[in-house]
């Protein structure tokens, strides 16, 4: 998958996962946030690849944790960016 496609796929997944931030996620153009969207999609893809393999439960948990951490980073980044816009 091409980098920009991963970013957009990650953006859409995060928008579905975090509906309270959907508008901000879909409008985001910040390069660091775009990298988070891409990283999220890559973690989802990797988790999907190992899901059917024997004894992959530990690895799946690690990818789940990675996805959760990325979600937290996105929430913080969007909160900070929306706060910065309001305080201007």
Backbone torsions as a table, in degrees:
resi	resn	phi	psi	omega
1	UNK	NA	134.4	-179.8
2	UNK	-69.2	150.3	-174.6
3	UNK	-52.4	-49.2	-178.1
4	UNK	-65.8	-31.9	176.0
5	UNK	-66.5	-39.6	177.8
6	UNK	-64.0	-42.2	179.5
7	UNK	-59.6	-46.8	-177.6
8	UNK	-69.3	-37.2	177.0
9	UNK	-64.7	-42.8	176.9
10	UNK	-64.2	-40.2	177.4
11	UNK	-58.5	-48.1	-178.1
12	UNK	-64.9	-41.2	178.6
13	UNK	-62.9	-44.3	179.4
14	UNK	-65.6	-37.1	178.1
15	UNK	-63.1	-36.5	176.8
16	UNK	-73.3	-38.5	-177.1
17	UNK	-72.4	-32.3	-177.0
18	UNK	-122.0	69.3	-173.5
19	UNK	-60.0	-27.0	179.3
20	UNK	-67.5	-19.3	-179.9
21	UNK	-113.4	10.0	-173.8
22	UNK	-51.8	-47.9	-177.6
23	UNK	-61.2	-46.3	179.9
24	UNK	-65.0	-39.4	179.4
25	UNK	-63.4	-46.4	-176.8
26	UNK	-68.8	-26.1	-179.6
27	UNK	-91.1	-11.3	-173.5
28	UNK	-62.5	134.7	175.2
29	UNK	-127.6	2.8	-178.2
30	UNK	-66.5	127.6	-177.8
31	UNK	-56.9	-38.5	-179.5
32	UNK	-68.9	-35.0	176.8
33	UNK	-70.1	-38.2	177.2
34	UNK	-61.7	-37.2	176.7
35	UNK	-65.4	-37.2	176.7
36	UNK	-64.3	-40.1	178.0
37	UNK	-60.5	-43.9	179.8
38	UNK	-65.5	-43.7	179.3
39	UNK	-62.5	-37.9	178.9
40	UNK	-62.3	-47.0	179.4
41	UNK	-62.7	-39.8	179.3
42	UNK	-63.8	-40.2	178.3
43	UNK	-66.0	-39.7	177.6
44	UNK	-62.3	-45.6	-179.5
45	UNK	-62.7	-43.9	-179.7
46	UNK	-64.2	-42.2	178.5
47	UNK	-61.6	-40.3	179.3
48	UNK	-63.3	-38.8	-179.0
49	UNK	-65.4	-36.5	-176.5
50	UNK	-90.8	-10.2	-172.5
51	UNK	-55.2	-42.5	-176.3
52	UNK	-87.6	-0.8	-176.6
53	UNK	-82.2	146.7	177.5
54	UNK	-63.2	145.7	-180.0
55	UNK	50.0	43.9	178.6
56	UNK	-103.5	4.9	-174.1
57	UNK	-60.8	-38.3	178.8
58	UNK	-65.0	-43.3	179.3
59	UNK	-65.7	-39.5	177.7
60	UNK	-62.4	-42.7	177.0
61	UNK	-60.4	-40.2	178.8
62	UNK	-63.7	-42.3	177.3
63	UNK	-67.0	-37.7	175.8
64	UNK	-60.4	-43.6	178.0
65	UNK	-63.6	-40.6	178.0
66	UNK	-61.4	-45.3	178.5
67	UNK	-60.5	-43.4	179.4
68	UNK	-62.2	-43.4	178.8
69	UNK	-62.9	-41.0	178.2
70	UNK	-64.3	-41.6	176.9
71	UNK	-57.3	-44.5	178.6
72	UNK	-62.4	-41.1	177.7
73	UNK	-63.3	-41.9	179.3
74	UNK	-63.0	-45.2	179.7
75	UNK	-58.8	-47.5	179.2
76	UNK	-62.4	-45.4	-177.7
77	UNK	-62.7	-43.2	-179.3
78	UNK	-70.7	-36.8	176.1
79	UNK	-62.1	-43.9	179.6
80	UNK	-65.3	-41.9	-178.1
81	UNK	-68.9	-39.0	179.1
82	UNK	-71.7	-33.5	176.1
83	UNK	-65.5	-41.4	179.9
84	UNK	-63.1	-37.8	179.1
85	UNK	-68.0	-38.3	-178.8
86	UNK	-70.1	-37.2	-175.7
87	UNK	-80.2	-6.0	179.3
88	UNK	-75.3	NA	NA
